[in-house]
Amino acid sequence: MLEAVAHNEEDVEYPQAGEEPVEGLEVFKDGLQCMGQQDGNPCKYVCRTAFGIQKHCRLEYGWVNERGRRGNVRRKGKQALNGM
Ligand SMILES: [Zn+2]
């Protein structure tokens, strides 16, 4: 069994999008899929909250939520970001 465990991040095998759900795992129908691209391929990142997608896009693509950015500018100096 242990041989099937990936020891390096590159060795991790992810299920392909569209495959049957993994037995025993809860299936969510309200997932949000990233519309971005990585190395010319559609990104397969899926998560269940808009915040998660935003975080992913910010980390992966450096995207910035313009609305949030402006809001932060206005509040700057008054108060630190609330943990984001
Ligand atoms: Zn993505």
PDB file of the backbone (N, CA, C, O) and the ligand in Angstrom, with CONECT records:
HET     ZN  A 101       1
ATOM      1  N   MET A   1       0.835  -1.210   0.000  1.00  0.00           N
ATOM      2  CA  MET A   1       0.000   0.000   0.000  1.00  0.00           C
ATOM      3  C   MET A   1       0.865   1.254   0.000  1.00  0.00           C
ATOM      4  O   MET A   1       0.564   2.226  -0.693  1.00  0.00           O
ATOM      5  N   LEU A   2       1.933   1.226   0.775  1.00  0.00           N
ATOM      6  CA  LEU A   2       2.730   2.440   0.929  1.00  0.00           C
ATOM      7  C   LEU A   2       3.387   2.875  -0.373  1.00  0.00           C
ATOM      8  O   LEU A   2       3.679   4.055  -0.565  1.00  0.00           O
ATOM      9  N   GLU A   3       3.619   1.913  -1.273  1.00  0.00           N
ATOM     10  CA  GLU A   3       4.281   2.275  -2.529  1.00  0.00           C
ATOM     11  C   GLU A   3       3.418   3.224  -3.350  1.00  0.00           C
ATOM     12  O   GLU A   3       3.921   3.963  -4.196  1.00  0.00           O
ATOM     13  N   ALA A   4       2.116   3.196  -3.091  1.00  0.00           N
ATOM     14  CA  ALA A   4       1.206   4.042  -3.865  1.00  0.00           C
ATOM     15  C   ALA A   4       1.221   5.486  -3.372  1.00  0.00           C
ATOM     16  O   ALA A   4       0.602   6.360  -3.978  1.00  0.00           O
ATOM     17  N   VAL A   5       1.916   5.729  -2.293  1.00  0.00           N
ATOM     18  CA  VAL A   5       1.926   7.083  -1.739  1.00  0.00           C
ATOM     19  C   VAL A   5       2.996   7.923  -2.436  1.00  0.00           C
ATOM     20  O   VAL A   5       4.145   7.505  -2.576  1.00  0.00           O
ATOM     21  N   ALA A   6       2.594   9.101  -2.862  1.00  0.00           N
ATOM     22  CA  ALA A   6       3.547   9.994  -3.512  1.00  0.00           C
ATOM     23  C   ALA A   6       4.461  10.623  -2.468  1.00  0.00           C
ATOM     24  O   ALA A   6       4.013  11.088  -1.420  1.00  0.00           O
ATOM     25  N   HIS A   7       5.730  10.623  -2.777  1.00  0.00           N
ATOM     26  CA  HIS A   7       6.681  11.216  -1.846  1.00  0.00           C
ATOM     27  C   HIS A   7       7.058  12.643  -2.240  1.00  0.00           C
ATOM     28  O   HIS A   7       7.541  13.423  -1.418  1.00  0.00           O
ATOM     29  N   ASN A   8       6.832  12.963  -3.493  1.00  0.00           N
ATOM     30  CA  ASN A   8       7.093  14.324  -3.947  1.00  0.00           C
ATOM     31  C   ASN A   8       5.818  14.926  -4.493  1.00  0.00           C
ATOM     32  O   ASN A   8       4.922  14.224  -4.962  1.00  0.00           O
ATOM     33  N   GLU A   9       5.758  16.236  -4.423  1.00  0.00           N
ATOM     34  CA  GLU A   9       4.553  16.912  -4.884  1.00  0.00           C
ATOM     35  C   GLU A   9       4.276  16.591  -6.351  1.00  0.00           C
ATOM     36  O   GLU A   9       3.118  16.491  -6.756  1.00  0.00           O
ATOM     37  N   GLU A  10       5.351  16.426  -7.160  1.00  0.00           N
ATOM     38  CA  GLU A  10       5.172  16.161  -8.591  1.00  0.00           C
ATOM     39  C   GLU A  10       4.598  14.771  -8.829  1.00  0.00           C
ATOM     40  O   GLU A  10       4.027  14.507  -9.887  1.00  0.00           O
ATOM     41  N   ASP A  11       4.747  13.885  -7.853  1.00  0.00           N
ATOM     42  CA  ASP A  11       4.291  12.507  -8.038  1.00  0.00           C
ATOM     43  C   ASP A  11       2.810  12.337  -7.711  1.00  0.00           C
ATOM     44  O   ASP A  11       2.218  11.293  -7.985  1.00  0.00           O
ATOM     45  N   VAL A  12       2.228  13.365  -7.130  1.00  0.00           N
ATOM     46  CA  VAL A  12       0.825  13.247  -6.744  1.00  0.00           C
ATOM     47  C   VAL A  12      -0.040  13.155  -7.992  1.00  0.00           C
ATOM     48  O   VAL A  12       0.071  13.979  -8.900  1.00  0.00           O
ATOM     49  N   GLU A  13      -0.893  12.152  -8.028  1.00  0.00           N
ATOM     50  CA  GLU A  13      -1.794  11.992  -9.166  1.00  0.00           C
ATOM     51  C   GLU A  13      -3.184  12.457  -8.763  1.00  0.00           C
ATOM     52  O   GLU A  13      -3.784  11.936  -7.823  1.00  0.00           O
ATOM     53  N   TYR A  14      -3.673  13.429  -9.479  1.00  0.00           N
ATOM     54  CA  TYR A  14      -5.007  13.929  -9.197  1.00  0.00           C
ATOM     55  C   TYR A  14      -6.001  13.276 -10.150  1.00  0.00           C
ATOM     56  O   TYR A  14      -5.678  13.031 -11.312  1.00  0.00           O
ATOM     57  N   PRO A  15      -7.200  12.995  -9.667  1.00  0.00           N
ATOM     58  CA  PRO A  15      -8.225  12.488 -10.577  1.00  0.00           C
ATOM     59  C   PRO A  15      -8.516  13.523 -11.649  1.00  0.00           C
ATOM     60  O   PRO A  15      -8.470  14.724 -11.384  1.00  0.00           O
ATOM     61  N   GLN A  16      -8.814  13.066 -12.856  1.00  0.00           N
ATOM     62  CA  GLN A  16      -9.139  13.991 -13.933  1.00  0.00           C
ATOM     63  C   GLN A  16     -10.535  14.564 -13.715  1.00  0.00           C
ATOM     64  O   GLN A  16     -11.417  13.904 -13.166  1.00  0.00           O
ATOM     65  N   ALA A  17     -10.714  15.805 -14.155  1.00  0.00           N
ATOM     66  CA  ALA A  17     -12.035  16.415 -14.056  1.00  0.00           C
ATOM     67  C   ALA A  17     -13.007  15.600 -14.890  1.00  0.00           C
ATOM     68  O   ALA A  17     -12.675  15.174 -15.996  1.00  0.00           O
ATOM     69  N   GLY A  18     -14.185  15.386 -14.376  1.00  0.00           N
ATOM     70  CA  GLY A  18     -15.168  14.636 -15.127  1.00  0.00           C
ATOM     71  C   GLY A  18     -15.163  13.154 -14.811  1.00  0.00           C
ATOM     72  O   GLY A  18     -16.039  12.414 -15.260  1.00  0.00           O
ATOM     73  N   GLU A  19     -14.178  12.717 -14.038  1.00  0.00           N
ATOM     74  CA  GLU A  19     -14.190  11.319 -13.630  1.00  0.00           C
ATOM     75  C   GLU A  19     -15.307  11.070 -12.636  1.00  0.00           C
ATOM     76  O   GLU A  19     -15.861  11.999 -12.048  1.00  0.00           O
ATOM     77  N   GLU A  20     -15.621   9.819 -12.463  1.00  0.00           N
ATOM     78  CA  GLU A  20     -16.656   9.484 -11.493  1.00  0.00           C
ATOM     79  C   GLU A  20     -16.206   9.940 -10.110  1.00  0.00           C
ATOM     80  O   GLU A  20     -15.015   9.930  -9.799  1.00  0.00           O
ATOM     81  N   PRO A  21     -17.168  10.337  -9.289  1.00  0.00           N
ATOM     82  CA  PRO A  21     -16.801  10.753  -7.936  1.00  0.00           C
ATOM     83  C   PRO A  21     -16.103   9.622  -7.187  1.00  0.00           C
ATOM     84  O   PRO A  21     -16.397   8.444  -7.392  1.00  0.00           O
ATOM     85  N   VAL A  22     -15.183  10.002  -6.326  1.00  0.00           N
ATOM     86  CA  VAL A  22     -14.477   9.001  -5.527  1.00  0.00           C
ATOM     87  C   VAL A  22     -15.450   8.419  -4.508  1.00  0.00           C
ATOM     88  O   VAL A  22     -16.109   9.147  -3.765  1.00  0.00           O
ATOM     89  N   GLU A  23     -15.523   7.114  -4.491  1.00  0.00           N
ATOM     90  CA  GLU A  23     -16.454   6.467  -3.577  1.00  0.00           C
ATOM     91  C   GLU A  23     -16.101   6.813  -2.140  1.00  0.00           C
ATOM     92  O   GLU A  23     -14.936   6.791  -1.746  1.00  0.00           O
ATOM     93  N   GLY A  24     -17.121   7.129  -1.374  1.00  0.00           N
ATOM     94  CA  GLY A  24     -16.889   7.422   0.032  1.00  0.00           C
ATOM     95  C   GLY A  24     -16.718   8.894   0.312  1.00  0.00           C
ATOM     96  O   GLY A  24     -16.799   9.326   1.462  1.00  0.00           O
ATOM     97  N   LEU A  25     -16.481   9.670  -0.731  1.00  0.00           N
ATOM     98  CA  LEU A  25     -16.362  11.111  -0.528  1.00  0.00           C
ATOM     99  C   LEU A  25     -17.692  11.789  -0.820  1.00  0.00           C
ATOM    100  O   LEU A  25     -18.433  11.391  -1.719  1.00  0.00           O
ATOM    101  N   GLU A  26     -17.968  12.799  -0.054  1.00  0.00           N
ATOM    102  CA  GLU A  26     -19.195  13.542  -0.276  1.00  0.00           C
ATOM    103  C   GLU A  26     -19.117  14.272  -1.615  1.00  0.00           C
ATOM    104  O   GLU A  26     -18.072  14.807  -1.984  1.00  0.00           O
ATOM    105  N   VAL A  27     -20.246  14.285  -2.337  1.00  0.00           N
ATOM    106  CA  VAL A  27     -20.270  14.955  -3.639  1.00  0.00           C
ATOM    107  C   VAL A  27     -21.015  16.271  -3.511  1.00  0.00           C
ATOM    108  O   VAL A  27     -22.149  16.322  -3.035  1.00  0.00           O
ATOM    109  N   PHE A  28     -20.358  17.323  -3.943  1.00  0.00           N
ATOM    110  CA  PHE A  28     -20.989  18.640  -3.902  1.00  0.00           C
ATOM    111  C   PHE A  28     -21.365  19.064  -5.314  1.00  0.00           C
ATOM    112  O   PHE A  28     -20.563  18.962  -6.242  1.00  0.00           O
ATOM    113  N   LYS A  29     -22.580  19.535  -5.462  1.00  0.00           N
ATOM    114  CA  LYS A  29     -23.048  19.966  -6.777  1.00  0.00           C
ATOM    115  C   LYS A  29     -22.924  21.474  -6.959  1.00  0.00           C
ATOM    116  O   LYS A  29     -23.226  22.006  -8.027  1.00  0.00           O
ATOM    117  N   ASP A  30     -22.486  22.147  -5.925  1.00  0.00           N
ATOM    118  CA  ASP A  30     -22.451  23.611  -6.003  1.00  0.00           C
ATOM    119  C   ASP A  30     -21.030  24.124  -6.145  1.00  0.00           C
ATOM    120  O   ASP A  30     -20.704  25.231  -5.714  1.00  0.00           O
ATOM    121  N   GLY A  31     -20.193  23.304  -6.754  1.00  0.00           N
ATOM    122  CA  GLY A  31     -18.800  23.713  -6.894  1.00  0.00           C
ATOM    123  C   GLY A  31     -18.632  24.833  -7.912  1.00  0.00           C
ATOM    124  O   GLY A  31     -19.418  24.965  -8.851  1.00  0.00           O
ATOM    125  N   LEU A  32     -17.607  25.625  -7.712  1.00  0.00           N
ATOM    126  CA  LEU A  32     -17.251  26.680  -8.664  1.00  0.00           C
ATOM    127  C   LEU A  32     -15.925  26.307  -9.294  1.00  0.00           C
ATOM    128  O   LEU A  32     -14.972  25.961  -8.595  1.00  0.00           O
ATOM    129  N   GLN A  33     -15.864  26.378 -10.615  1.00  0.00           N
ATOM    130  CA  GLN A  33     -14.611  26.021 -11.287  1.00  0.00           C
ATOM    131  C   GLN A  33     -13.895  27.278 -11.744  1.00  0.00           C
ATOM    132  O   GLN A  33     -14.504  28.224 -12.243  1.00  0.00           O
ATOM    133  N   CYS A  34     -12.594  27.258 -11.559  1.00  0.00           N
ATOM    134  CA  CYS A  34     -11.768  28.369 -12.004  1.00  0.00           C
ATOM    135  C   CYS A  34     -11.815  28.475 -13.527  1.00  0.00           C
ATOM    136  O   CYS A  34     -11.710  27.466 -14.225  1.00  0.00           O
ATOM    137  N   MET A  35     -11.969  29.673 -14.033  1.00  0.00           N
ATOM    138  CA  MET A  35     -12.017  29.888 -15.481  1.00  0.00           C
ATOM    139  C   MET A  35     -10.643  30.272 -16.039  1.00  0.00           C
ATOM    140  O   MET A  35     -10.515  30.614 -17.215  1.00  0.00           O
ATOM    141  N   GLY A  36      -9.646  30.213 -15.203  1.00  0.00           N
ATOM    142  CA  GLY A  36      -8.319  30.625 -15.634  1.00  0.00           C
ATOM    143  C   GLY A  36      -7.611  29.544 -16.426  1.00  0.00           C
ATOM    144  O   GLY A  36      -8.158  28.465 -16.652  1.00  0.00           O
ATOM    145  N   GLN A  37      -6.400  29.838 -16.843  1.00  0.00           N
ATOM    146  CA  GLN A  37      -5.598  28.875 -17.589  1.00  0.00           C
ATOM    147  C   GLN A  37      -4.215  28.786 -16.970  1.00  0.00           C
ATOM    148  O   GLN A  37      -3.673  29.763 -16.452  1.00  0.00           O
ATOM    149  N   GLN A  38      -3.664  27.583 -17.040  1.00  0.00           N
ATOM    150  CA  GLN A  38      -2.311  27.384 -16.564  1.00  0.00           C
ATOM    151  C   GLN A  38      -1.530  26.675 -17.656  1.00  0.00           C
ATOM    152  O   GLN A  38      -1.901  25.577 -18.072  1.00  0.00           O
ATOM    153  N   ASP A  39      -0.466  27.283 -18.119  1.00  0.00           N
ATOM    154  CA  ASP A  39       0.351  26.711 -19.190  1.00  0.00           C
ATOM    155  C   ASP A  39      -0.493  26.387 -20.411  1.00  0.00           C
ATOM    156  O   ASP A  39      -0.241  25.394 -21.093  1.00  0.00           O
ATOM    157  N   GLY A  40      -1.482  27.206 -20.692  1.00  0.00           N
ATOM    158  CA  GLY A  40      -2.308  27.002 -21.875  1.00  0.00           C
ATOM    159  C   GLY A  40      -3.419  25.992 -21.686  1.00  0.00           C
ATOM    160  O   GLY A  40      -4.204  25.760 -22.606  1.00  0.00           O
ATOM    161  N   ASN A  41      -3.504  25.392 -20.520  1.00  0.00           N
ATOM    162  CA  ASN A  41      -4.567  24.427 -20.254  1.00  0.00           C
ATOM    163  C   ASN A  41      -5.582  25.033 -19.299  1.00  0.00           C
ATOM    164  O   ASN A  41      -5.229  25.807 -18.409  1.00  0.00           O
ATOM    165  N   PRO A  42      -6.841  24.675 -19.490  1.00  0.00           N
ATOM    166  CA  PRO A  42      -7.855  25.177 -18.569  1.00  0.00           C
ATOM    167  C   PRO A  42      -7.534  24.742 -17.150  1.00  0.00           C
ATOM    168  O   PRO A  42      -7.172  23.593 -16.902  1.00  0.00           O
ATOM    169  N   CYS A  43      -7.670  25.655 -16.251  1.00  0.00           N
ATOM    170  CA  CYS A  43      -7.404  25.345 -14.847  1.00  0.00           C
ATOM    171  C   CYS A  43      -8.505  24.446 -14.316  1.00  0.00           C
ATOM    172  O   CYS A  43      -9.682  24.656 -14.612  1.00  0.00           O
ATOM    173  N   LYS A  44      -8.128  23.452 -13.539  1.00  0.00           N
ATOM    174  CA  LYS A  44      -9.115  22.505 -13.015  1.00  0.00           C
ATOM    175  C   LYS A  44      -9.473  22.810 -11.575  1.00  0.00           C
ATOM    176  O   LYS A  44     -10.140  22.020 -10.907  1.00  0.00           O
ATOM    177  N   TYR A  45      -9.028  23.952 -11.105  1.00  0.00           N
ATOM    178  CA  TYR A  45      -9.312  24.262  -9.706  1.00  0.00           C
ATOM    179  C   TYR A  45     -10.808  24.421  -9.482  1.00  0.00           C
ATOM    180  O   TYR A  45     -11.484  25.170 -10.187  1.00  0.00           O
ATOM    181  N   VAL A  46     -11.300  23.714  -8.502  1.00  0.00           N
ATOM    182  CA  VAL A  46     -12.718  23.796  -8.172  1.00  0.00           C
ATOM    183  C   VAL A  46     -12.841  24.010  -6.675  1.00  0.00           C
ATOM    184  O   VAL A  46     -12.140  23.375  -5.888  1.00  0.00           O
ATOM    185  N   CYS A  47     -13.721  24.893  -6.294  1.00  0.00           N
ATOM    186  CA  CYS A  47     -13.999  24.994  -4.877  1.00  0.00           C
ATOM    187  C   CYS A  47     -15.427  25.466  -4.691  1.00  0.00           C
ATOM    188  O   CYS A  47     -16.120  25.764  -5.664  1.00  0.00           O
ATOM    189  N   ARG A  48     -15.859  25.533  -3.474  1.00  0.00           N
ATOM    190  CA  ARG A  48     -17.283  25.726  -3.231  1.00  0.00           C
ATOM    191  C   ARG A  48     -17.634  27.148  -2.818  1.00  0.00           C
ATOM    192  O   ARG A  48     -18.810  27.456  -2.624  1.00  0.00           O
ATOM    193  N   THR A  49     -16.664  27.999  -2.682  1.00  0.00           N
ATOM    194  CA  THR A  49     -16.975  29.365  -2.279  1.00  0.00           C
ATOM    195  C   THR A  49     -16.300  30.363  -3.206  1.00  0.00           C
ATOM    196  O   THR A  49     -15.198  30.120  -3.699  1.00  0.00           O
ATOM    197  N   ALA A  50     -16.965  31.481  -3.440  1.00  0.00           N
ATOM    198  CA  ALA A  50     -16.377  32.526  -4.275  1.00  0.00           C
ATOM    199  C   ALA A  50     -15.080  33.006  -3.639  1.00  0.00           C
ATOM    200  O   ALA A  50     -14.125  33.356  -4.333  1.00  0.00           O
ATOM    201  N   PHE A  51     -15.061  33.015  -2.322  1.00  0.00           N
ATOM    202  CA  PHE A  51     -13.844  33.462  -1.644  1.00  0.00           C
ATOM    203  C   PHE A  51     -12.678  32.529  -1.959  1.00  0.00           C
ATOM    204  O   PHE A  51     -11.551  32.978  -2.165  1.00  0.00           O
ATOM    205  N   GLY A  52     -12.962  31.228  -1.994  1.00  0.00           N
ATOM    206  CA  GLY A  52     -11.909  30.268  -2.300  1.00  0.00           C
ATOM    207  C   GLY A  52     -11.362  30.465  -3.706  1.00  0.00           C
ATOM    208  O   GLY A  52     -10.154  30.386  -3.931  1.00  0.00           O
ATOM    209  N   ILE A  53     -12.268  30.724  -4.654  1.00  0.00           N
ATOM    210  CA  ILE A  53     -11.845  30.974  -6.033  1.00  0.00           C
ATOM    211  C   ILE A  53     -11.011  32.250  -6.092  1.00  0.00           C
ATOM    212  O   ILE A  53      -9.973  32.297  -6.753  1.00  0.00           O
ATOM    213  N   GLN A  54     -11.469  33.261  -5.405  1.00  0.00           N
ATOM    214  CA  GLN A  54     -10.734  34.535  -5.410  1.00  0.00           C
ATOM    215  C   GLN A  54      -9.337  34.341  -4.844  1.00  0.00           C
ATOM    216  O   GLN A  54      -8.358  34.866  -5.374  1.00  0.00           O
ATOM    217  N   LYS A  55      -9.261  33.581  -3.760  1.00  0.00           N
ATOM    218  CA  LYS A  55      -7.964  33.350  -3.130  1.00  0.00           C
ATOM    219  C   LYS A  55      -7.056  32.592  -4.090  1.00  0.00           C
ATOM    220  O   LYS A  55      -5.881  32.922  -4.246  1.00  0.00           O
ATOM    221  N   HIS A  56      -7.625  31.564  -4.735  1.00  0.00           N
ATOM    222  CA  HIS A  56      -6.857  30.771  -5.697  1.00  0.00           C
ATOM    223  C   HIS A  56      -6.329  31.665  -6.825  1.00  0.00           C
ATOM    224  O   HIS A  56      -5.152  31.610  -7.181  1.00  0.00           O
ATOM    225  N   CYS A  57      -7.216  32.478  -7.370  1.00  0.00           N
ATOM    226  CA  CYS A  57      -6.814  33.339  -8.491  1.00  0.00           C
ATOM    227  C   CYS A  57      -5.759  34.342  -8.054  1.00  0.00           C
ATOM    228  O   CYS A  57      -4.841  34.666  -8.808  1.00  0.00           O
ATOM    229  N   ARG A  58      -5.900  34.823  -6.842  1.00  0.00           N
ATOM    230  CA  ARG A  58      -4.924  35.805  -6.354  1.00  0.00           C
ATOM    231  C   ARG A  58      -3.556  35.140  -6.219  1.00  0.00           C
ATOM    232  O   ARG A  58      -2.529  35.716  -6.578  1.00  0.00           O
ATOM    233  N   LEU A  59      -3.566  33.916  -5.691  1.00  0.00           N
ATOM    234  CA  LEU A  59      -2.298  33.222  -5.475  1.00  0.00           C
ATOM    235  C   LEU A  59      -1.709  32.741  -6.790  1.00  0.00           C
ATOM    236  O   LEU A  59      -0.503  32.853  -7.008  1.00  0.00           O
ATOM    237  N   GLU A  60      -2.566  32.198  -7.685  1.00  0.00           N
ATOM    238  CA  GLU A  60      -2.070  31.568  -8.900  1.00  0.00           C
ATOM    239  C   GLU A  60      -1.773  32.586  -9.998  1.00  0.00           C
ATOM    240  O   GLU A  60      -0.797  32.448 -10.734  1.00  0.00           O
ATOM    241  N   TYR A  61      -2.621  33.607 -10.101  1.00  0.00           N
ATOM    242  CA  TYR A  61      -2.505  34.510 -11.244  1.00  0.00           C
ATOM    243  C   TYR A  61      -2.214  35.950 -10.834  1.00  0.00           C
ATOM    244  O   TYR A  61      -1.988  36.811 -11.684  1.00  0.00           O
ATOM    245  N   GLY A  62      -2.222  36.203  -9.547  1.00  0.00           N
ATOM    246  CA  GLY A  62      -1.985  37.557  -9.097  1.00  0.00           C
ATOM    247  C   GLY A  62      -3.150  38.481  -9.402  1.00  0.00           C
ATOM    248  O   GLY A  62      -2.989  39.700  -9.465  1.00  0.00           O
ATOM    249  N   TRP A  63      -4.351  37.880  -9.594  1.00  0.00           N
ATOM    250  CA  TRP A  63      -5.515  38.706  -9.859  1.00  0.00           C
ATOM    251  C   TRP A  63      -5.888  39.509  -8.623  1.00  0.00           C
ATOM    252  O   TRP A  63      -5.721  39.063  -7.487  1.00  0.00           O
ATOM    253  N   VAL A  64      -6.389  40.685  -8.876  1.00  0.00           N
ATOM    254  CA  VAL A  64      -6.772  41.551  -7.774  1.00  0.00           C
ATOM    255  C   VAL A  64      -8.236  41.919  -7.910  1.00  0.00           C
ATOM    256  O   VAL A  64      -8.700  42.315  -8.979  1.00  0.00           O
ATOM    257  N   ASN A  65      -8.934  41.786  -6.836  1.00  0.00           N
ATOM    258  CA  ASN A  65     -10.330  42.218  -6.805  1.00  0.00           C
ATOM    259  C   ASN A  65     -10.357  43.738  -6.705  1.00  0.00           C
ATOM    260  O   ASN A  65     -10.077  44.307  -5.650  1.00  0.00           O
ATOM    261  N   GLU A  66     -10.701  44.393  -7.822  1.00  0.00           N
ATOM    262  CA  GLU A  66     -10.612  45.855  -7.869  1.00  0.00           C
ATOM    263  C   GLU A  66     -11.502  46.511  -6.814  1.00  0.00           C
ATOM    264  O   GLU A  66     -11.122  47.505  -6.194  1.00  0.00           O
ATOM    265  N   ARG A  67     -12.683  45.941  -6.623  1.00  0.00           N
ATOM    266  CA  ARG A  67     -13.587  46.532  -5.656  1.00  0.00           C
ATOM    267  C   ARG A  67     -12.985  46.482  -4.258  1.00  0.00           C
ATOM    268  O   ARG A  67     -12.996  47.464  -3.516  1.00  0.00           O
ATOM    269  N   GLY A  68     -12.457  45.301  -3.923  1.00  0.00           N
ATOM    270  CA  GLY A  68     -11.873  45.154  -2.594  1.00  0.00           C
ATOM    271  C   GLY A  68     -10.666  46.052  -2.423  1.00  0.00           C
ATOM    272  O   GLY A  68     -10.407  46.576  -1.340  1.00  0.00           O
ATOM    273  N   ARG A  69      -9.920  46.225  -3.531  1.00  0.00           N
ATOM    274  CA  ARG A  69      -8.717  47.025  -3.458  1.00  0.00           C
ATOM    275  C   ARG A  69      -9.068  48.472  -3.130  1.00  0.00           C
ATOM    276  O   ARG A  69      -8.457  49.096  -2.262  1.00  0.00           O
ATOM    277  N   ARG A  70     -10.068  48.991  -3.847  1.00  0.00           N
ATOM    278  CA  ARG A  70     -10.438  50.377  -3.595  1.00  0.00           C
ATOM    279  C   ARG A  70     -10.941  50.550  -2.165  1.00  0.00           C
ATOM    280  O   ARG A  70     -10.640  51.532  -1.487  1.00  0.00           O
ATOM    281  N   GLY A  71     -11.722  49.552  -1.734  1.00  0.00           N
ATOM    282  CA  GLY A  71     -12.256  49.637  -0.374  1.00  0.00           C
ATOM    283  C   GLY A  71     -11.138  49.676   0.649  1.00  0.00           C
ATOM    284  O   GLY A  71     -11.187  50.414   1.633  1.00  0.00           O
ATOM    285  N   ASN A  72     -10.131  48.862   0.387  1.00  0.00           N
ATOM    286  CA  ASN A  72      -9.012  48.820   1.328  1.00  0.00           C
ATOM    287  C   ASN A  72      -8.282  50.152   1.372  1.00  0.00           C
ATOM    288  O   ASN A  72      -7.841  50.597   2.432  1.00  0.00           O
ATOM    289  N   VAL A  73      -8.159  50.780   0.216  1.00  0.00           N
ATOM    290  CA  VAL A  73      -7.449  52.052   0.164  1.00  0.00           C
ATOM    291  C   VAL A  73      -8.160  53.074   1.034  1.00  0.00           C
ATOM    292  O   VAL A  73      -7.538  53.841   1.768  1.00  0.00           O
ATOM    293  N   ARG A  74      -9.489  53.060   0.927  1.00  0.00           N
ATOM    294  CA  ARG A  74     -10.244  54.038   1.706  1.00  0.00           C
ATOM    295  C   ARG A  74     -10.099  53.806   3.196  1.00  0.00           C
ATOM    296  O   ARG A  74     -10.050  54.742   3.994  1.00  0.00           O
ATOM    297  N   ARG A  75     -10.031  52.528   3.548  1.00  0.00           N
ATOM    298  CA  ARG A  75      -9.965  52.215   4.972  1.00  0.00           C
ATOM    299  C   ARG A  75      -8.530  52.244   5.494  1.00  0.00           C
ATOM    300  O   ARG A  75      -8.294  52.142   6.698  1.00  0.00           O
ATOM    301  N   LYS A  76      -7.602  52.381   4.600  1.00  0.00           N
ATOM    302  CA  LYS A  76      -6.191  52.285   4.988  1.00  0.00           C
ATOM    303  C   LYS A  76      -5.867  53.285   6.093  1.00  0.00           C
ATOM    304  O   LYS A  76      -6.330  54.426   6.085  1.00  0.00           O
ATOM    305  N   GLY A  77      -5.082  52.833   7.015  1.00  0.00           N
ATOM    306  CA  GLY A  77      -4.671  53.721   8.080  1.00  0.00           C
ATOM    307  C   GLY A  77      -5.611  53.681   9.259  1.00  0.00           C
ATOM    308  O   GLY A  77      -5.207  53.896  10.401  1.00  0.00           O
ATOM    309  N   LYS A  78      -6.870  53.405   8.975  1.00  0.00           N
ATOM    310  CA  LYS A  78      -7.818  53.338  10.068  1.00  0.00           C
ATOM    311  C   LYS A  78      -7.698  52.013  10.811  1.00  0.00           C
ATOM    312  O   LYS A  78      -7.774  51.955  12.038  1.00  0.00           O
ATOM    313  N   GLN A  79      -7.506  50.938  10.021  1.00  0.00           N
ATOM    314  CA  GLN A  79      -7.652  49.619  10.585  1.00  0.00           C
ATOM    315  C   GLN A  79      -6.908  48.618   9.700  1.00  0.00           C
ATOM    316  O   GLN A  79      -6.904  48.753   8.476  1.00  0.00           O
ATOM    317  N   ALA A  80      -6.295  47.643  10.302  1.00  0.00           N
ATOM    318  CA  ALA A  80      -5.590  46.626   9.528  1.00  0.00           C
ATOM    319  C   ALA A  80      -6.593  45.729   8.830  1.00  0.00           C
ATOM    320  O   ALA A  80      -7.752  45.655   9.236  1.00  0.00           O
ATOM    321  N   LEU A  81      -6.148  45.039   7.767  1.00  0.00           N
ATOM    322  CA  LEU A  81      -7.034  44.111   7.075  1.00  0.00           C
ATOM    323  C   LEU A  81      -7.519  43.064   8.054  1.00  0.00           C
ATOM    324  O   LEU A  81      -6.801  42.656   8.967  1.00  0.00           O
ATOM    325  N   ASN A  82      -8.751  42.640   7.844  1.00  0.00           N
ATOM    326  CA  ASN A  82      -9.351  41.715   8.809  1.00  0.00           C
ATOM    327  C   ASN A  82      -8.935  40.271   8.586  1.00  0.00           C
ATOM    328  O   ASN A  82      -9.784  39.400   8.395  1.00  0.00           O
ATOM    329  N   GLY A  83      -7.656  40.017   8.608  1.00  0.00           N
ATOM    330  CA  GLY A  83      -7.195  38.652   8.540  1.00  0.00           C
ATOM    331  C   GLY A  83      -7.042  38.092   7.144  1.00  0.00           C
ATOM    332  O   GLY A  83      -6.544  36.977   6.989  1.00  0.00           O
ATOM    333  N   MET A  84      -7.447  38.819   6.133  1.00  0.00           N
ATOM    334  CA  MET A  84      -7.283  38.349   4.763  1.00  0.00           C
ATOM    335  C   MET A  84      -5.853  38.601   4.356  1.00  0.00           C
ATOM    336  O   MET A  84      -5.467  38.287   3.230  1.00  0.00           O
TER     337      MET A  84
HETATM  338 ZN    ZN A 101      -7.103  28.581 -11.566  1.00  0.00          ZN2+
END
